[in-house]
Structures are given as structure tokens and as C-alpha cells.
Amino acid sequence: MDQILRITNNIKISAEIEQKPKKTNKKTKKAKNTPKTNDFKFLNTLQKGQNSEIYLVENEKDKKQYVLKLIKKNSISNDKDLQRLFAEKTILCEIKNPFIVQLHHSFLTETDFCFLIDYINGGDLYQILNYVHSFTENEIKFFAAELILALKAIHKANYIYRDLKPENILIDRTGHIHLTDFGVSKKLEKNERTNSFCGSLEYLAPEVLKNQKYGFEIDFWSLGMVLYEMFYGIPPFYSQNLREMQKNILNQEVNFEGVCSSEFKDLITKLLSKDPKKRLGSSKKGIKEIMKHPFFKEINWTNFSNKKSQPQFIPSFFFNQENLIQNENLELKKNSFPSLEKTNPTCLDKILFKDFEYDFRK
């Protein structure tokens, strides 16, 4: 199958923040010996946008590689932007799970908010799908089990992920997945629902498009979309025409071409129920209802939780950093790296954003 051009690939619809987060007595870890950008050797520019930059860096002290995400302070123009920034940091601090990226540090410079997170060196699922075009059901089953355990941890902490898509599913060199990017995630109070219009269009549930109240079940819709795409190489309702794609999501039934097992077909059909009340996982059992589906009958969930299960797919073609750079049309340009001068935050910033700094070792 030819590589798919998806014009909505990285377009996100900004989330509305319904209310300011409530004060909590829970203390976050403050960073001591806070790192600075000049503590790192810049190896590569991974992504560069108008408001943020992402680099592959090496810690000059321990020689380990990390991803350094810089969010420009001048891009935070209102309370909603600031709440979204702190929400992502809070989620990464609160949720410790082997299938979610680890936040090592968050710190300030004069110009940026900085996140230092795991470098997952196997590529993301979107890159890999463009290379392999599709996965076998056994490979999908393995990835699905780890995705489910990641979502289970997120939901247990009362967050909706809201942006499950191949670009946010990283795969390491051993074949395990790591969810990343929690910029539009939202914490729900008990029995709370929301109707924020956010996420990536290809994976939005019908109730989001209809501006209806929703909860955790929208993540199960996105899970069904991703698993279908892993098998067929394209989302089930995809169209380059955005208006047509919205109509497809709302009205079109899932089409299963080629040969797939009855268990896989049943799982996808139930995850992609347009009625959220009938969707698999929407009952009081929640995500455990998905875990008990016949498609996963051979899964030992305890072994998976402890990463004792053997991965079914190893992204070996992404091991070589040079090949990854070529695949993404990226170049090592020294002038694209941020300046290492004036990296200390101002005294005012230290007061205003004192809770932003975090060190996972403390």
C-alpha cells in the first residue's frame, strides 16, 4: 500500500478548559540541582514548530540520551495555555507506568518551559506504519494489550487521554510501546462529563463531533480506530476532505476488507459503536470489559503489566539514528540548536512558576 498522505496528521483542535484546577494538598517534587540547557549536548533537531522545539540531547554528566522539549514562554498567552502546560507536567508526575514516557525533569530557562523525557529510539507508530504498511493480528494484539494497560493507568488517575493516535505511540528498540503527549488530556471529577472539542480529527468519536457530553469511552473509540489502522494501514473513516471525513465518522459503518479473524472484527465493531452507551468499555466494568474480550483470551495480563511478555515486532530498521534522520528528512544543523546563553530563569519566573520544576529522583 502506498504511503498515505494525511492532511490532518498533526492538526490538533485546542481544548476548552471548563474550569480552573482545584487546589490540592498533594505536593509535587521540587527540583534540586535543576538542570540547564547547557548541561546537555545537542545531537539532533527532532521537531521544530512555531511555539515549541524538540531535540535529541545527551546529558554531559551521565552520557544518557533524552528528549528535550522546549515550549516558548511567549507562546503561553492566556490561562488556558498555562493550565494545559501544567496539566501535562502533572500527569507525567502522577502516573508511573512502563507504557507511558517518563518525565525526568521539568525546569525553566529565561525563554522556555523545558521537559526532559525518555528518548524512545524505535520511532513512532505512524512512522513505522508508513514503512511496514500493516501488522499481523498477533503483533496488533501485543501492542493493543500494552495500550490498554497504559489507558487503564490514565483512567485510574481520573484522566481522559483524548489524543490516542499513531503519532503519540512510541515504540522502543525492544518492541514495547510508550504513550506520549498529554497536552489535551483532562482530569474528571467523580461522575463528571465534559464536551471540550479537542483531539485529532481522524480519531474523534461521534459524540465529540456532535458536541455531546462524554467521558472515558472516547479513548476506547480512538483505540478501535488505531487498531483498525494497524491492520489496514489507514483509519476506517479517513478522507482527505475534512467535511466528508466527519460525515463518515458520524454515518458510515466500518468496512472489513480482506481476511481477519472473527474475534478481531468483533472487537473493532464494538469499540467503534457510534452509540457511546453501547461501546465496549462503557459499562461499570470500564476497561476491564475490553480486557476480557475473546480477542485477548491468550493474554496474561499480569505478565504484560510486568513487561514479561515477548514483543511480536522489533523496529530494527530505526535503530540507526542516521537512517531515522534520513527517513524524516531531518539534518544535523548546528544553527538550529537553541542558544546556550542566558539560560537561567528570572527571579520573577521562579516565583510565578515555582511549582513547574520537577526532579523524578527526589
C-alpha positions in Angstrom: 0.0 0.0 0.0 1.4 3.4 -0.9 2.4 5.8 1.8 -0.7 7.7 3.0 -0.8 11.4 3.0 -3.0 12.6 5.8 -3.5 16.3 5.8 -4.8 16.4 9.3 -1.9 14.4 10.6 -0.6 16.9 13.2 -3.5 19.3 13.4 -5.0 19.5 16.9 -8.1 21.3 17.9 -7.4 23.3 21.0 -9.2 22.2 24.1 -11.5 24.4 26.0 -10.7 24.4 29.7 -14.1 24.3 31.5 -12.7 25.3 34.9 -9.5 26.1 36.7 -8.0 23.1 38.5 -8.9 22.8 42.2 -6.3 23.4 44.8 -4.8 20.2 46.2 -2.8 19.4 49.3 -0.7 17.0 47.3 2.9 18.3 47.0 4.9 17.9 43.8 8.6 17.2 43.9 10.7 20.3 43.5 13.9 20.0 41.7 17.2 20.4 43.4 20.3 20.9 41.3 18.0 21.9 38.5 19.5 21.2 35.1 20.1 23.9 32.5 20.2 23.6 28.7 24.0 23.9 28.8 24.1 20.6 30.8 23.3 18.8 27.5 25.0 18.2 24.2 22.5 18.7 21.4 22.6 15.8 18.9 19.6 16.4 16.6 16.6 18.5 15.9 13.6 16.2 16.1 10.8 18.7 15.6 10.6 22.5 15.3 7.4 24.4 15.4 6.3 28.0 16.0 5.7 27.6 19.7 7.9 24.6 20.6 11.0 22.7 19.7 12.1 19.1 20.4 15.7 18.0 20.5 17.6 14.8 21.0 20.2 15.6 23.7 22.9 13.8 25.7 23.5 14.6 29.3 27.1 15.7 29.7 27.3 14.0 33.1 25.7 10.6 32.7 26.0 10.4 28.9 22.4 9.2 28.6 20.2 10.4 25.7 16.9 12.2 26.4 14.3 14.2 24.5 14.3 17.9 25.5 11.1 19.6 24.7 11.2 23.4 24.8 7.9 25.4 25.0 8.4 29.1 24.4 7.2 31.3 27.2 5.9 33.9 24.8 3.5 31.2 23.3 1.7 31.0 26.7 -0.7 33.9 26.1 -3.7 33.0 28.4 -4.8 31.0 31.5 -5.9 28.1 29.3 -2.5 27.7 27.7 -0.9 27.8 31.2 -3.3 25.3 32.6 -2.7 22.9 29.6 1.1 23.2 30.2 0.8 22.4 33.9 -1.7 19.6 33.2 0.8 17.8 31.0 3.5 18.1 33.7 1.1 17.0 36.4 0.0 13.9 34.5 3.6 12.8 33.9 4.4 13.3 37.5 1.4 11.5 38.8 1.2 8.4 36.5 4.1 6.0 36.7 3.6 3.2 34.2 6.0 1.2 32.0 3.9 2.1 28.9 4.0 5.9 29.4 7.0 8.1 28.8 9.0 9.0 31.9 9.4 12.7 32.8 12.9 13.1 34.3 13.0 16.8 34.8 10.9 19.9 34.2 12.7 23.2 34.5 12.7 26.9 33.4 15.1 28.9 31.3 14.9 32.6 30.6 12.8 31.9 27.4 11.4 28.4 27.7 9.5 25.8 29.8 11.5 22.6 29.5 10.6 18.9 29.7 13.3 16.3 29.8 11.7 12.9 29.0 12.7 9.4 27.8 14.2 9.1 24.4 12.3 6.2 22.8 14.5 5.1 19.9 12.3 2.8 17.8 10.2 5.5 16.1 6.5 6.2 16.5 3.7 4.0 15.2 2.9 6.4 12.3 6.5 6.3 11.0 6.6 2.5 11.3 3.2 2.0 9.6 4.4 4.1 6.7 7.4 1.6 6.4 5.7 -1.8 7.0 2.1 -0.8 5.9 0.3 -3.2 8.2 0.8 -5.5 11.2 -0.3 -9.1 11.8 -3.1 -9.8 14.3 -0.6 -11.2 16.8 1.5 -8.0 16.6 -1.6 -5.9 17.0 -2.7 -8.0 20.0 0.6 -7.3 21.7 0.6 -3.6 21.1 -3.1 -3.4 22.0 -2.5 -5.1 25.3 0.1 -2.6 26.3 -2.0 0.3 25.1 -4.9 -0.9 27.2 -2.7 -1.1 30.3 -1.5 2.5 29.6 -5.1 3.7 29.2 -6.0 1.8 32.4 -3.4 3.7 34.4 -4.5 7.0 32.9 -8.2 6.4 33.6 -7.4 5.1 37.1 -5.9 8.5 37.8 -9.2 10.0 36.5 -7.8 11.5 33.3 -9.1 11.1 29.8 -6.3 10.9 27.3 -8.2 12.3 24.3 -5.4 12.1 21.7 -4.7 8.4 21.1 -3.2 8.2 17.6 -0.2 6.5 15.9 2.0 9.6 16.2 1.6 9.5 20.0 2.5 5.8 20.3 6.3 5.4 20.6 8.0 2.0 20.2 11.3 1.3 21.8 14.1 -0.9 20.4 12.8 -3.9 22.4 9.3 -3.6 20.9 7.4 -2.1 23.8 5.1 0.9 23.4 5.2 4.2 25.3 2.4 6.8 25.2 3.4 10.4 24.9 1.9 13.9 24.6 -0.7 14.7 27.2 -1.3 18.3 26.2 -5.1 17.9 25.7 -5.7 15.3 28.5 -8.3 16.3 31.1 -8.9 15.2 34.7 -12.5 14.4 35.5 -14.1 14.5 39.0 -16.4 11.7 40.0 -19.3 11.3 37.6 -18.1 14.4 35.7 -18.6 14.6 31.9 -17.1 17.2 29.5 -17.8 18.4 26.0 -14.5 20.0 25.0 -13.9 19.8 21.3 -10.3 18.6 21.0 -8.0 15.9 19.6 -7.1 14.9 16.1 -9.9 14.7 13.6 -9.3 11.2 12.2 -9.7 9.7 15.7 -12.5 11.8 17.1 -15.6 10.0 18.5 -19.0 10.8 17.1 -20.1 12.3 20.4 -17.3 14.8 20.3 -18.2 15.9 16.8 -21.8 16.3 18.0 -20.7 18.4 20.9 -22.2 16.0 23.4 -21.0 15.3 26.9 -18.5 12.4 27.1 -16.2 10.6 29.4 -13.5 7.8 29.3 -15.3 6.0 26.5 -13.9 8.3 23.8 -10.5 6.8 24.4 -12.0 3.4 23.6 -13.2 4.7 20.3 -9.7 6.0 19.5 -8.3 2.6 20.5 -10.6 0.9 17.9 -9.5 3.4 15.2 -5.8 2.8 15.9 -6.1 -1.0 15.9 -8.1 -0.9 12.6 -5.4 1.3 11.1 -2.7 -1.1 12.3 -4.3 -3.9 10.3 -5.4 -2.0 7.2 -2.9 0.9 7.1 -5.5 3.6 7.1 -8.2 4.8 9.6 -11.7 3.3 8.7 -13.4 6.7 8.0 -10.5 8.6 6.5 -10.9 11.1 3.7 -8.7 14.0 2.6 -11.9 16.0 2.5 -12.4 17.0 6.2 -16.1 17.6 5.8 -16.5 14.2 4.2 -14.4 12.5 6.9 -16.7 14.0 9.6 -19.8 12.6 7.8 -18.1 9.2 7.5 -17.4 9.1 11.3 -21.0 10.0 12.1 -22.8 7.8 9.5 -20.6 5.2 7.8 -20.3 1.7 9.0 -16.9 0.0 9.5 -15.8 -1.8 6.3 -13.7 -5.0 6.8 -11.9 -5.9 3.6 -9.7 -9.0 3.2 -9.2 -11.7 5.8 -9.3 -11.0 9.5 -10.4 -13.2 12.4 -14.0 -13.0 13.8 -12.6 -12.0 17.2 -10.7 -9.1 15.7 -13.7 -8.0 13.7 -16.0 -8.2 16.7 -13.5 -6.2 18.9 -13.3 -3.4 16.4 -17.0 -3.3 15.7 -17.8 -3.0 19.5 -15.1 -0.4 20.1 -16.4 1.7 17.2 -20.0 1.7 18.3 -21.4 5.1 17.4 -23.6 4.9 20.5 -21.1 5.6 23.4 -23.5 3.8 25.8 -23.2 0.6 23.8 -19.4 0.9 23.2 -17.2 -1.8 24.6 -15.7 -0.5 27.9 -18.6 1.9 28.6 -20.2 -0.3 31.3 -19.4 -0.1 35.0 -16.6 -2.6 34.4 -14.8 0.0 32.3 -11.6 -1.0 30.5 -11.7 -4.5 32.2 -14.6 -5.2 29.8 -12.2 -4.8 26.9 -9.5 -6.9 28.6 -12.0 -9.8 28.8 -12.9 -9.7 25.1 -12.2 -13.1 23.3 -9.5 -11.4 21.1 -7.4 -11.2 24.3 -8.1 -14.7 25.6 -4.5 -15.7 25.4 -3.1 -12.6 27.1 -1.6 -13.0 30.6 -2.3 -9.5 31.9 0.0 -9.9 34.9 2.9 -10.8 32.7 2.1 -7.9 30.4 1.9 -5.5 33.3 5.4 -6.6 34.4 6.8 -6.5 30.8 7.5 -10.2 30.9 5.7 -10.9 27.6 7.8 -11.4 24.4 7.2 -8.5 21.9 6.0 -9.6 18.5 7.6 -6.8 16.5 11.0 -5.2 16.7 11.5 -2.0 14.8 15.1 -2.8 13.9 15.2 -0.5 10.8 15.0 2.5 13.1 17.9 1.5 15.3 20.4 3.5 13.2 20.0 7.2 14.1 21.3 8.2 10.7 18.6 6.2 8.9 15.9 7.8 11.2 17.1 11.2 10.2 17.0 10.4 6.5 13.5 8.9 6.8 12.3 12.1 8.4 14.2 14.4 6.1 16.0 15.9 9.1 19.5 17.3 9.1 22.0 18.0 11.8 22.3 21.7 11.7 24.2 23.4 14.5 22.5 26.7 13.8 19.1 25.1 14.5 20.0 24.4 18.1 18.9 26.8 20.8 21.4 29.3 22.2 23.1 28.2 25.4 23.5 31.7 26.6 21.2 33.4 29.2 19.7 30.0 30.3 18.8 31.0 33.9 15.2 31.9 34.6 14.5 35.3 36.0 13.7 35.8 39.7 10.1 36.7 38.8 9.7 33.5 36.8 11.0 31.5 39.8 8.2 33.0 41.9 5.4 32.7 39.3 6.2 29.2 38.1 7.8 27.7 41.2 5.7 24.6 41.0 6.8 23.8 37.5 10.2 22.5 38.4 10.4 18.7 39.0 13.0 16.1 39.5 11.9 12.4 39.4 14.9 11.4 41.7 13.7 13.4 44.6 
